[in-house]
Amino acid sequence: MNNSHTSSFAQSTVAALEQEKILILGLAKEGVSTFNFLRQIFPDKQIGLADAQPTLPFQLQKAHNITTHLGPDHFDYLKEYSLIFKTPGIPQNLPEIQQAVKNGVKLSSNLQLFLEIVEEKKAANSQQLLDLPLPLTIGITGTKGKSTTASMIHHVLNVGGFDSALIGNIGRPALDEAYRIESIGIFVIEMSSHQLSHLTISPDIAVIHNITSEHLDYYRDTAEYIQSKESIARYQKVNQYVLYNPNYPNAAKIAALSSGKQIKISSASSIDSVKNDIQVYLKSHYLTFRDNKVKSSNDESIIRQKDIPLLGKHNLQNIAPSIVIAKLLQIPTAKITQAIKSFQPLPHRLEKVAEIKGVTYVNDSMATMPDAAISALSCFSDQPIILLAGGHERNQDFVPFAKKIVESNVKAMALFPANGTRLWNEVQNQQKNQNSSEQILAKEVHSMEEALDFAQKHVKKGDVVLLAPGAASFGIFENYADRGEKFVNYVKNQLQ
């Protein structure tokens, strides 16, 4: 072991790895991060690398003291190792992995090791925040909204004077930031279902957003997908916190697993008839905070609605946790207001790209679920919409999405394969069900250029051209970011 590298890490957690025969399974971003961390600690240790790809990623091509298992038979060697660091993209329920676990092989991950090191550091630290030893961990999960929420919490904390780092599913892999455990007070962690599925440590503050059906090409069913997120609360202690909206039954079900302090947040657009612990709602065009646990609490105006840089009322639920956490940490209201006002919306999430000749172009490529696309449509109820929708087929229910399209002011649709045609068929069914006489133009397209060329033929001043696919991107595009970037590049380079 290289002691010069372990001085800032938890000694016993890291030292225990020296005796393990380690395999890194999956060599994407987190796999490379895990290897780099282990190589720092153990410069000469033999480490196994396994991946379905036939060649190593370029970051590892000069690595030494490695044993490689590449290609279609890479699962055949799991039994030769005592500890496997599995990348989140590989399902834990694969028969080969289940058999390895049955045979006594231990599973870990980039995030699991990071949290183990944090826990050991906390045990040795006398500094506290919220009666919790530092460093503090804040974890955010949900089907949608977790990236915006994590980014907003991180931004509010930093503006409020706290030193925080953003890691996990949105930021850098957790172990890339392990060297900062000694110096950072708070780690804000976006936690995907894949990352959570086998964690045995919960964050100090868990934020649970709405959970709906997703990733059914990865999980057996919706129930298994929901179950995969339970670790965000299951291992919490009595002095930790879980924040959730009780109007979302799946979030409430997971929050009930926590032994910590439950904070029920309402993020309604108006005051709830049934009061929750804390409410963040719109009152007289102001985002307003109320703490119902404090009898003398008054409504407190946080920020004017028009000053919020995020489009759509649904984003109130993404902002609410940052306000609640800031209040827990006694950040002044003026700082909270300043932070929300200065927040930069994330790319591909209701991103206003440009307004050209009276036409607004909005990139919501991150709307890979029908629910997210429905929320996007709700932001433009007063304007005619040309909608770019459809994509990779995951057999999701398109009925609510189609119903919203018919009820909205959608005048034309550019439809991406493979499920664009299925969406269009459902739109036609909904038009019949609602006796709608509105004509919606539709065309199947096979590139972003073709989609926006179609939009240009039908757009008028005052319209919105909205990329809100309600589907994943694979097929025509590499991923949602590639899809969104092609939209942005066309608008900025061809239309401006």
C-alpha positions in Angstrom: 0.0 0.0 0.0 1.2 3.5 -0.8 0.9 5.3 2.5 1.4 8.7 1.0 -1.9 8.4 -0.8 -3.8 7.0 2.1 -3.1 9.7 4.6 -6.2 11.6 3.6 -8.4 8.5 3.4 -10.0 6.3 6.0 -7.2 3.9 6.9 -9.1 0.7 7.9 -11.6 0.9 5.0 -8.8 1.3 2.4 -6.5 -1.1 4.1 -9.0 -3.9 4.0 -8.9 -3.8 0.2 -5.3 -4.8 0.1 -6.2 -8.4 1.0 -8.9 -8.7 -1.7 -8.6 -10.0 -5.2 -10.3 -7.2 -7.0 -12.2 -7.1 -10.3 -13.7 -3.9 -11.9 -16.7 -5.0 -13.9 -17.7 -2.4 -16.5 -15.1 0.1 -17.7 -17.2 3.2 -18.5 -16.7 6.4 -16.5 -17.2 5.0 -13.0 -15.1 1.9 -13.8 -12.2 4.1 -14.9 -12.6 6.3 -11.8 -12.6 3.2 -9.5 -9.4 1.9 -11.2 -7.7 5.2 -10.9 -8.5 5.5 -7.2 -7.3 1.9 -6.4 -4.2 2.4 -8.5 -3.4 5.5 -6.4 -3.7 3.5 -3.2 -2.1 0.3 -4.5 0.5 1.2 -7.2 1.6 -2.4 -7.7 -1.6 -4.4 -7.0 -2.8 -6.8 -9.7 -6.4 -5.7 -10.6 -8.8 -7.4 -12.9 -10.7 -5.4 -15.6 -13.8 -6.9 -17.3 -16.0 -5.4 -20.0 -18.2 -6.5 -22.9 -16.1 -4.4 -25.2 -13.2 -6.1 -26.9 -10.7 -3.4 -26.2 -9.8 -1.3 -23.2 -10.9 2.3 -23.1 -8.0 4.6 -24.0 -7.7 5.9 -20.4 -6.6 2.4 -19.3 -4.6 1.2 -22.3 -1.3 2.0 -20.6 -2.3 0.6 -17.2 0.1 -1.9 -15.7 -0.4 -4.9 -13.4 -3.8 -5.7 -14.8 -5.6 -8.8 -15.8 -8.1 -8.2 -18.6 -11.3 -10.1 -19.4 -12.8 -8.5 -22.5 -15.5 -9.4 -24.9 -18.5 -11.7 -24.8 -17.1 -14.1 -22.3 -16.1 -11.5 -19.7 -18.6 -12.8 -17.1 -16.8 -16.2 -17.1 -14.2 -15.0 -14.7 -16.2 -13.5 -11.8 -15.6 -16.6 -9.6 -11.9 -16.0 -9.7 -12.2 -12.8 -7.6 -13.2 -12.0 -4.0 -14.5 -8.4 -4.5 -16.1 -7.0 -7.6 -16.7 -3.3 -8.2 -19.7 -3.3 -10.5 -20.5 -0.3 -12.7 -24.1 0.9 -12.4 -24.9 0.1 -16.0 -24.7 -3.6 -15.5 -27.9 -5.1 -13.9 -27.3 -6.7 -10.5 -29.9 -9.4 -11.3 -27.9 -11.0 -14.1 -27.6 -14.8 -13.5 -23.8 -14.6 -13.7 -23.6 -11.9 -11.0 -26.2 -13.6 -8.8 -24.2 -16.9 -9.0 -21.0 -15.1 -8.1 -22.6 -13.6 -5.0 -24.1 -17.0 -4.1 -20.5 -18.3 -4.2 -19.3 -15.7 -1.7 -18.0 -13.0 -4.1 -18.6 -9.5 -2.5 -20.1 -6.7 -4.6 -19.2 -3.1 -4.2 -19.3 0.1 -6.3 -17.6 3.4 -6.8 -20.2 5.2 -4.6 -20.4 2.5 -2.0 -16.6 2.7 -1.3 -16.8 6.5 -1.2 -19.6 6.4 1.4 -17.6 3.9 3.5 -14.7 6.2 3.5 -17.0 9.2 4.4 -18.5 7.2 7.3 -15.1 6.4 8.7 -14.0 10.0 8.4 -17.2 11.1 10.2 -16.6 8.7 13.1 -13.3 10.4 13.7 -14.5 14.0 13.3 -15.7 16.1 16.2 -17.2 18.9 13.9 -20.9 18.8 13.5 -23.7 20.3 11.5 -27.4 19.6 12.3 -26.2 17.4 15.1 -24.5 15.2 12.5 -20.7 14.7 12.1 -19.0 16.2 9.1 -18.8 15.7 6.2 -22.5 15.7 5.5 -24.0 13.8 2.6 -27.2 14.8 0.8 -28.6 12.3 -1.6 -31.3 12.9 -4.2 -33.3 10.4 -6.2 -36.5 10.1 -8.1 -37.5 9.3 -11.7 -37.3 12.9 -12.9 -36.0 16.2 -11.5 -33.1 14.8 -9.5 -30.4 16.5 -11.6 -32.0 19.9 -11.3 -32.7 19.4 -7.6 -29.1 18.3 -6.8 -27.7 21.2 -8.8 -30.0 23.7 -7.1 -29.1 22.4 -3.6 -25.4 22.6 -4.4 -25.8 26.1 -5.7 -27.9 27.3 -2.8 -25.4 25.8 -0.3 -22.4 27.5 -2.0 -24.1 30.9 -2.2 -25.1 30.4 1.4 -21.5 30.0 2.5 -21.2 26.2 2.7 -18.4 24.4 1.0 -20.1 21.6 -1.0 -19.3 19.3 -3.9 -21.7 17.9 -6.5 -21.0 14.3 -7.3 -22.7 11.0 -8.4 -25.0 10.5 -11.4 -24.8 14.2 -12.5 -21.2 15.2 -11.5 -17.9 13.5 -11.3 -17.8 9.9 -10.0 -17.7 9.9 -6.2 -14.2 8.5 -5.9 -12.8 11.2 -8.1 -13.6 13.6 -5.2 -12.4 11.3 -2.4 -9.3 13.4 -1.9 -11.6 16.3 -0.8 -13.3 14.4 2.1 -11.0 16.1 4.5 -11.8 19.6 3.3 -15.4 19.5 1.9 -18.2 20.0 4.4 -21.1 18.7 2.3 -21.3 16.3 -0.6 -24.5 16.6 -2.7 -25.0 13.3 -4.5 -27.4 12.6 -7.3 -28.3 8.9 -6.9 -29.7 6.9 -9.8 -31.6 3.6 -9.2 -28.6 1.7 -10.6 -26.2 3.4 -8.1 -28.6 2.8 -5.2 -29.5 -0.8 -5.9 -26.9 -2.4 -3.7 -25.8 0.5 -1.3 -25.6 -0.4 2.4 -25.2 3.3 3.5 -27.9 6.0 3.3 -27.1 9.7 3.0 -27.5 12.0 6.0 -30.3 13.9 4.2 -32.3 11.9 1.6 -34.5 13.8 -0.9 -37.0 11.5 -2.6 -38.9 12.8 -5.7 -41.8 11.2 -7.4 -41.0 7.7 -8.7 -42.8 6.3 -11.7 -42.2 3.5 -14.2 -38.8 3.7 -15.8 -35.8 1.6 -17.0 -38.0 -1.4 -17.8 -35.3 -2.5 -20.2 -33.1 -2.9 -17.1 -35.5 -4.1 -14.4 -38.0 -6.9 -14.5 -40.9 -4.7 -13.6 -41.8 -1.3 -12.0 -41.8 -2.9 -8.6 -38.2 -3.9 -8.9 -37.3 -0.5 -10.2 -38.9 1.2 -7.1 -37.3 -1.3 -4.8 -33.9 -0.5 -6.3 -34.1 3.0 -4.8 -34.9 1.9 -1.2 -31.3 2.2 0.0 -31.5 6.0 0.0 -33.6 5.7 3.2 -33.4 2.1 4.5 -30.1 2.6 6.4 -30.7 6.0 7.8 -30.2 6.6 11.6 -32.5 8.4 13.9 -30.5 11.7 13.7 -30.7 11.8 9.9 -33.4 13.3 7.6 -35.6 12.2 4.8 -37.5 14.8 2.7 -40.4 13.8 0.5 -43.8 14.8 -0.8 -46.4 12.5 0.7 -48.7 13.0 -2.3 -46.3 10.6 -4.2 -47.1 7.1 -2.8 -43.8 5.5 -4.0 -41.7 8.2 -2.4 -43.7 7.9 0.8 -43.3 4.2 0.8 -39.5 4.5 0.6 -39.4 7.3 3.2 -41.3 5.1 5.6 -38.2 2.8 5.7 -36.1 5.5 7.3 -35.4 5.6 11.0 -34.6 9.3 10.6 -36.6 12.5 10.9 -39.2 12.7 8.2 -40.0 16.0 6.7 -43.1 16.0 4.5 -42.8 18.7 1.8 -45.6 20.0 -0.2 -44.6 21.8 -3.4 -48.1 22.6 -4.6 -48.8 25.6 -6.7 -51.2 26.8 -4.0 -51.7 26.1 -0.3 -52.7 22.5 0.4 -56.0 21.8 2.2 -54.1 19.2 4.2 -51.0 20.8 5.7 -47.7 19.0 5.5 -44.7 19.8 7.7 -43.3 22.3 5.2 -44.9 24.0 2.2 -43.3 25.8 -0.7 -46.0 27.2 -2.8 -47.1 30.2 -5.0 -48.8 33.0 -3.2 -49.5 36.3 -5.0 -46.8 35.4 -7.6 -44.2 34.7 -5.0 -42.6 31.4 -4.2 -43.5 31.2 -0.5 -42.2 29.1 2.4 -44.2 28.0 5.4 -43.1 25.8 8.3 -46.2 24.2 9.8 -44.2 22.6 12.6 -43.6 26.0 14.1 -46.9 27.4 15.5 -45.8 31.0 15.2 -44.5 30.5 11.6 -45.7 33.0 9.0 -45.7 32.8 5.2 -42.3 33.9 4.0 -41.8 35.2 0.5 -38.7 33.7 -1.1 -38.6 34.9 -4.7 -41.0 36.3 -7.3 -42.2 33.7 -9.8 -41.0 35.7 -12.8 -37.4 35.8 -11.3 -37.2 32.0 -11.1 -34.9 30.9 -14.0 -36.6 27.5 -14.4 -39.6 27.2 -16.7 -42.8 25.4 -15.5 -44.7 25.1 -12.2 -43.5 21.5 -11.9 -40.0 22.9 -11.2 -41.3 24.1 -7.8 -40.8 20.6 -6.5 -37.2 20.7 -7.8 -36.6 24.0 -6.0 -38.5 23.2 -2.7 -35.8 20.8 -1.2 -33.1 23.4 -1.6 -35.2 25.9 0.3 -36.0 23.4 3.1 -32.3 22.3 3.5 -31.2 26.0 3.4 -33.6 26.7 6.2 -32.4 23.7 8.2 -28.9 25.1 7.9 -30.1 28.6 8.8 -29.0 30.2 5.5 -30.5 33.7 5.4 -33.5 34.2 3.1 -31.7 36.9 1.1 -29.0 34.3 0.3 -31.6 31.7 -0.7 -33.3 34.3 -3.0 -29.9 35.3 -4.5 -29.0 31.7 -5.2 -32.3 30.7 -6.9 -32.3 33.9 -9.0 -28.7 33.2 -10.1 -29.1 29.5 -10.8 -28.2 28.5 -14.4 -30.7 25.9 -15.8 -29.1 22.6 -16.8 -28.7 21.9 -20.5 -31.4 19.9 -22.2 -33.9 20.5 -19.4 -36.5 23.0 -20.6 -33.6 25.1 -22.0 -34.7 28.2 -23.8 -32.3 28.1 -26.7 -33.4 31.1 -28.7 -36.2 33.4 -29.8 -36.0 34.0 -33.5 -38.5 36.2 -35.4 -41.0 35.8 -32.6 -40.6 32.0 -32.4 -39.3 30.4 -29.2 -37.1 27.3 -29.4 -37.0 25.1 -26.3 -34.7 22.1 -25.8 -36.1 19.5 -23.3 -34.3 16.5 -24.6 -34.0 15.3 -21.0 -37.8 14.6 -21.1 -37.2 11.0 -21.8 -40.4 10.0 -20.0 -44.0 10.8 -21.0 -44.6 12.5 -17.6 -41.7 14.8 -18.2 -43.0 15.7 -21.7 -46.4 16.4 -20.3 -44.8 18.8 -17.8 -43.1 20.5 -20.7 -46.3 20.9 -22.6 -47.9 22.5 -19.5 -45.4 25.3 -19.6 -46.8 26.6 -22.9 -50.5 26.4 -22.6 -51.1 29.8 -24.1 -48.9 29.3 -27.3 -49.2 27.2 -30.4 -46.7 24.3 -30.2 -44.7 22.4 -32.8 -43.7 19.3 -30.9 -40.7 17.1 -31.6 -41.4 13.8 -29.9 -40.8 10.0 -29.9 -37.7 7.9 -29.8 -36.4 4.6 -28.5 -39.2 2.1 -27.7 -39.5 1.2 -24.1 -43.2 0.3 -24.3 -44.3 3.1 -22.0 -47.9 4.1 -21.7 -48.5 6.9 -24.2 -52.2 7.5 -23.3 -51.6 10.4 -20.8 -49.0 12.0 -23.1 -51.3 11.7 -26.2 -54.3 13.1 -24.1 -52.1 16.1 -23.1 -51.1 16.7 -26.7 -54.7 16.8 -27.8 -55.7 19.1 -24.9 -52.7 21.4 -25.6 -52.3 23.8 -28.4 -50.1 21.4 -30.5 -50.5 22.3 -34.2 -47.8 19.9 -35.7 -45.6 17.0 -34.6 -42.3 15.7 -35.9 -42.1 12.1 -34.8 -38.8 10.2 -34.3 -38.7 6.4 -34.6 -39.1 3.8 -33.2 -42.2 4.8 -31.2 -43.2 8.1 -32.9 -45.8 6.3 -35.0 -47.2 4.6 -31.9 -47.5 8.0 -30.2 -49.2 9.4 -33.3 -51.7 6.6 -33.4 -52.6 7.2 -29.7 -53.0 10.9 -30.4 -55.5 10.1 -33.2 -57.4 7.8 -30.7 -57.5 10.6 -28.2 -58.8 13.0 -30.8 -61.7 10.6 -31.5 -62.4 10.1 -27.7 -62.5 13.8 -27.1 -64.4 14.6 -30.3 -61.6 17.0 -31.2 -61.9 18.7 -34.5 -58.4 20.4 -34.3 -56.1 19.4 -37.1 -52.6 18.3 -36.0 -50.1 17.9 -38.8 -47.6 15.0 -38.3 -44.6 13.6 -40.1 -42.1 10.8 -39.2 -38.6 12.1 -39.4 -35.2 10.4 -39.2 -32.9 13.2 -38.2 -32.9 16.4 -36.2 -32.4 18.4 -39.4 -35.4 16.8 -41.0 -37.5 17.5 -37.8 -36.6 21.2 -37.7 -37.0 21.6 -41.5 -40.6 20.3 -41.0 -41.1 22.7 -38.1 -39.9 25.7 -40.3 -42.6 24.9 -42.9 -45.4 25.3 -40.4 -44.1 27.8 -37.8 -45.5 31.3 -37.3 -44.7 34.2 -35.0 -45.7 33.4 -31.5 -45.2 29.7 -31.8 -43.0 27.4 -29.6 -40.9 24.7 -31.2 -40.5 22.3 -28.4 -38.2 19.2 -28.2 -39.9 17.1 -25.5 -39.7 13.6 -26.8 -41.2 11.6 -24.0 -38.9 8.8 -25.0 -35.2 7.8 -24.8 -32.9 8.8 -27.6 -31.1 5.6 -28.7 -31.3 4.8 -32.4 -30.9 8.0 -34.3 -29.0 9.7 -31.5 -26.2 8.6 -29.2 -28.0 9.8 -26.0 -30.3 12.6 -24.8 -27.4 15.0 -24.8 -26.5 14.3 -28.4 -30.2 14.8 -29.3 -30.4 18.1 -27.5 -27.1 19.3 -28.9 -28.2 18.6 -32.4 -31.3 20.7 -31.7 -29.3 23.6 -30.2 -26.7 23.5 -33.0 -29.4 23.6 -35.8 -31.2 26.5 -34.1 -28.1 28.6 -33.5 -26.3 27.8 -36.7 -29.0 27.4 -39.3 -31.8 29.8 -38.0 -30.1 32.7 -36.2 
